[in-house]
Amino acid sequence: MFDITPSPWEVESGGQPGEYFISGVAHEQSEWIDEGYDISPEEGDRRTDLAGKRDENNRTLIQAAPKLYAAAVDVLTSLSAASLGRCERQKALENLARAVYKANPKLPGRED
């Protein structure tokens, strides 16, 4: 399973060019984990481990976002263009599949 931090993710500028703050993720990484330790050390440790796994998957998803966006636009454009042939549409879908698998390498059905 590709576990990411649950939405909504609210993104704010970090104040510097190219710097962003994802508040939904930050909430999980601080308050949600701390609340777990208020319940028990075991729950706090479980939440810390889960947040660490989600953090890596979040990173992978964010890294893939530009290609996912470009592939989605390509698919939408090719599917709506009546003049494009089957090969062009198939290529657009394959590009989208590659981008999705890049975001989630553990997704079932992946063909390398």
Beta strands, then each sheet from edge to edge (+ up, - down):
strand 1: 11-13
strand 2: 20-22
sheet 1: 1+ 2-
end
